[in-house]
Amino acid sequence: MKKIRVAFIGMAHVHLAQLTYQLYEHKEDIELVGVADYYPESQEQFETHIKLNKERTVPLEIWDDYKELLKQDIDVAVVCTDIKDHVTVTEEILAMDIHVVLEKPMAMSMSDAKRMYRAYKKSNAELIVNWPIAWFQSFRKAKELSDSGIIGEVLRVQYRSPSTRGPYVLGEHTPAELSKLWWYQSDKGGGSICDYAGYGCTLTTWITNKVAKKVYGIKKNFFLPFSDVEDYSTFTIDFGESVGLIEGSWSTMSNGEVPTGPVIYGTKGVIVADRYTPEVKFYDELKPHQPSPAPTAIYVPEETGESIATNLIELVRNGKPVYEMISADFNMKVMSAFDAGIRSCKSGNVELAEDPFSL
C-alpha cells in the first residue's frame, strides 16, 4: 500500500519538531518527503530557521523551493510558517487538492480565516488546525463529563496558560536574537495571544458548545521591552448563557499549584482538569465559605493512542472525518472568540463576535 506522502511547508514554528516525531512514529504508513521554508525574508532568516529546528526534528530533506516540493505527489502539507502567512499558503495548497494541516491558531483575523474557509469549500481536500490539546485525554474526559450533564448547565469555563516565559527563554537567547524571530513581531502573529489565548478560545468554545457573542480583552507587555508583542492577555468571552474566562501568558513564573484548567462550573457541580495531570476531578458538595471538600469522584481516562498522525491516516486511507477540535468548521467558531478578543485588546472596548459562516 502506498505510503501517505507528507511535506512540511515553513520552518518558522517551534511545533515543527514535535510534528515530525509524531508523524515519524507511523513511518509504516507515512513518508516524510521533506521541508521547505516559505518565503523567508532573507538568507539569514532561512539559516536561522534551519539552526533552530535542524537538531530538534527528525532528519528531513531540506528543499530550496516549496513549490517544487509540493509537486512531489504530496498527500498532506503541514504548514509551520508564521501565522501571518497561513492565509496565502493555505489558499495555494488547497487549490492543489492537497490536505492542509495548520499549526495553531488558524489565523490572525476572521477576514483571513474566511478566505481560508472559502478556499477549503472549493477544494477536495481537508483543512485541519493542529491543536496539541486535542490529544489530552484529561481534557477530553472533562468535555465528556460536562456533556453528560453531571454538573448541570455550564455557567463558566476557565483556562490559564501554563507557567512559561514564551517559546524561547531570555538568557539562552539575547533580546537582539529574539527580536529577529516572528514570535516577537506582532505583524507576523507573534505574542502570547496567538500562542496561548487561542487554547482558551478553543476550550471554552468546545466545552460550552456555543459560539461567542462578544469579548472583552486586555493585553500587556511586562517583560519584553525589545518587542511590540504582548506577553500577557486575558479574555472574558460572553457565550450568552455561559461565560469563558481565559489567560494567555508568557509572563507566568509559576502556576502556584493552581490548575491550568479547564475548570468547568455548572449549576450542579464543578469539573477540574489540568494540563499536567491525567486526573479529572468532579465536585458536587456545596460548602460555602470553607476550603473545598474532597472530590466526589476522580476519573483517570485511558490513553487512546489517537494523534494527528492517526487522524491523517484514517482521513487519507478511509475518508474518516478528523476529530472535531481540529476540523475547519469548528475552528471557524473558535475564530469568532479569538478575533473579537484581539480587536478588543486594540480598541479597549467590548467587541461583538462575527458570524463565522457569514462568508
N, C-alpha and C positions, 0 to 999 in steps of 0.2 A: 504494500500500500504506500502511495506517495506521501512523503512527509509534508507537513504544513510548513511552508516557507515564510519566514518572518524577517523583516527588515526593520532596523531602528533608524528613525529619522530625527536628527537633532541629538546633540551631545551635551546640552546645557543643564538638564535636570538631574539632580543627585539620585533620583529613583531609577535612573538608567541601570545602575549597578544591581540594585535589588531585582529589577525585572529580568535582567539577563540570567541570573541564577534561577529565578522561579521558572522560566521557560526551559532552561537547560536541564532542569531536573526531569523533564519529559522529552529527552532527546530521541527516544524511540519513535515519537510522533512529531516532534518539532525540530526543524532545521533553522539555525540562526545564520542567515545568509551574510549579514554584515551590517555596518553602521556608517552613516554619512552625516556630517554636520549640515544644518540647514541655514544657508545664507549667513555664515559667520561674517561679522563686520570687518574683520581683519585677520591676517595670518596669525597675529599674536593671540587673538581670541580663539582661533581654531586650535593652536598649540596649547592654550590654557585648558580648553575642554578635554583634550587628549590627556594632558598631565593629571587633571583632577579625576578622570574616570578610568584610565587605561589599567591601572593596577588594582582597581576595585571591582572590575567586571570580569565576567567570563571572557576569555580572549576572543575578540571579534575582528574580522577583516574590516579595515577602515577604507571606505570608498571616498574618492575626491568629489564625486558628483552624485547627489542624492537622486537625481532624475534617472541616471544610468542604473543605480541600484534598484529603483522601483520597476525597471523593465525586466528584472530577472525572475519572471514568473512568481511574483510575490503574492501570497495569500493574505497576509496581515502586516500592516505597518504600525509600529509602536512609536508614537510621537513624543519625543523628550526635548522639545525646543523650550524657549521661554514662553510664557503664557500669551504674550502679545502675538506671537506667530501662529498660535493654534488655528486661527480662523483661515488664514491663507493656505497653510499646508493641508488642513483638513479638506477644504474645498477641492484642492488639486488631487488629493489621493482618492477621495470618494468618487470623483469624476472618472477614475480608472477602475471603479468597482472593486477596490481593494479595501478590506475591513480595516478600520482605524481604531487603535487603542490610544487614547489621550492620557497622559499623566494629568492628575487632578491639579486645579479645578478645570472645568470645561472651558471657561473663557473669562476675560476681564470685564465684560459688559453683556447685557442682554442683547444689544444690537449685534454683537459678534456671534453670540450663541444662536440667534435666529438665522443668521447667514449660514452657519454650520448645519443647523437643523434642516433648512431648506435644501442644502446640498445632500444631506442624508436621505431626505424623502425622494430625491431624484435618482438616487443610486441604488444599485442592487447589493450594496454592502452595508454592514452594520457600523454604527458609531458608538464607541464604548468609552467610558471615562473610568479609569482605574483608581478607585478609592481603596487604599490598603485596608481601611476599616471594614470593607465588605466581607473580609475573611476572618474577622474577630468573632469567635464563637460566643463570647460573653455578650457582645453587642447584639448578636442575632437572638440569643436567648432572651435578652431584655425586651427586644421587639416582640418576640413570640408571646411572652408573658403579658405584655401590655395589650397586644391584640386579643388575647384570650378573655379580657375583661376582668382579670383578677384584681386590678386596682380601680375598677370602675371607669368613669370618663377621665381621659387625660386632661389635666389642668395646665401643667407646665413641664417642660423638659429643659434641663440644664446640662451644659457641657463646657469643660475648661480644657484648653490645650495642656499637654504635659509640661513638666519643668524643662525649659530649654532656653538657650540664648541664640537660637537660629541655626540654619543649616551648616554654617561654618563658625568655628569658635575664635573669638577675638583672643589674640595671644599666640594661637597657632598660625594665624594669618594676620597681616598688618591691615590697618584701615585702607591704606593705598591699594593693597591687593584686592580687598573685598569690594572696594568702590568700583572696580572694573567688571565685577560679576553682575549678571542681570538680577540676581536675587536682591541686590541693594539699589536697584534702579526702578522707580515707580512706573515709568512709562513702558516698561517691559513686563510688568506683572510681578515685580519684586515686592517684598514686605510680608509681614505676618498675616495680613488679611488673606491674601491668595494662598499662603502656606497653611494656615491653621483655622481661620474663621470659616473657610469652606467646609471643614469637617463638621463644625457645629451646624451650619445651614443644612448640610446633608442629613445629619442625625435627627435634627428637630423636624424637618420635613418628612422624613421616613417614619418616625415614631408617631407623630400626630396624624399622619395620613391626610395632611391638609397642605394647601398652597398658601404661602404668605400673603397677607393683605397689606401690611405696612411695616416698616422697620425704622428704628432709631439707632444710630451708630455713633460711636466715639472712637477716635484713634489718637495715639500718642507716639512720640519718638523719645524714649528715655535714655537709650544707650548708644545711639548711632549718629553722632553729630556729623560724620563724614557722608551721610546718606540722606536722601529725601524720602525714604520709605518709613512707614510706621513699624514699631516693634511691639505695639500693643493695640488691641481693639476689643470693643465689646458691642454686641448687637442685642437689642431687645426686639423680638420678632412677634408681631401680632398675627396669629393664625385665625382670629375670630373667636372661637370657643376655647382656644388653647394659646399658650404663650411659650416662646423659646427664649432662653437666656444663655448666651454663649460668649466665651472669651477666646480670642486668638492671640497668642503671646510669644514673643521672642525675648521677654524680659522677666521670666519667672525663674528665680534661683532654686526654689523648691516648692513642691505642691503642699508641703506642711501636713502630710498624711491625709489630705482631703481628696476624695476620689475625683478623678477627671470626669466621671460620668460616662454615659448619660445617666442622670438621676431623673426618674420619671415620677412626678407627683400626680396622683389621681384622687378621685372623690372617695375612694375606699382604701387606699394604701399607697405605698411607695416602692419603687424598684430602683436598686442601686447597682450599677455596673462600673467597672474601671478598666482603663486601657491596659493595665499591667497585671491583672489577675483574672483567672478563668471563672471565678465565683460571681454569681449574680444573687443578690440578697433581696428578699421580699419582706416588707413590714406592713402590718395592718393593725397594730395595737396603738391606740391613741392615749398618750400620757402628757398632757400639756405642761409646759414649764419644767420639764425634767429631762435629764440625759436620755438619749434614745434607748429604748429597750432592746434586747437581743432580737435578731431577725426571727420572723415567724418561720421562714424556710430559707434554705440556701441551695441553690441549683449550680451544679458543675456540668456544663454541657460537654459532650464528647466531640473530639476533633473529627471533622468530616473528610479532611484532605482536599476540600474544594478550594480552588485558587483561580487566579486569572488564567493560568495555563489550562486547567481542566475545562473552564468555561469556553476558551477558544477552541479546544479540541472538539468539544461537543457541538459548538456552533458550526465549525467548518466541516466536520465529518457528518453530522446528523441534522444540522439545521435547528438545533435546540436553542431557544432564546436564552440570552445571558441573564445573570442574576439581576433582580430589579434595580438595586442600588447603582449598578454600573451602566444601566441602559440609557439610551438617548432621551426617551420620553421622561424618565424620572429626573434626569439631570436638567432638563428644561424647567421643571418645577423647582429644583434647588436654586437655579439661576434667578428665579423671582426674588427669593430672600437675599441672595448674595449680591445681586445688582442693586437692590434697594438699599442694602446696608452700606455698600461702597458710596452710593450717591449721598446718603445721609451723612456719612463721615465728612464729606466735602462741603455739604450745604449747611450742616449744623441743625437741620430740621428733620422731622419725621417725613419719610418718603414713602409714597404709595408704591406697591409692587406691581409690576407689569403682568398682564395675562401672558403666560409663557407660550401659548399656542395661537396668539393673535399675530399671525405672520404677515 
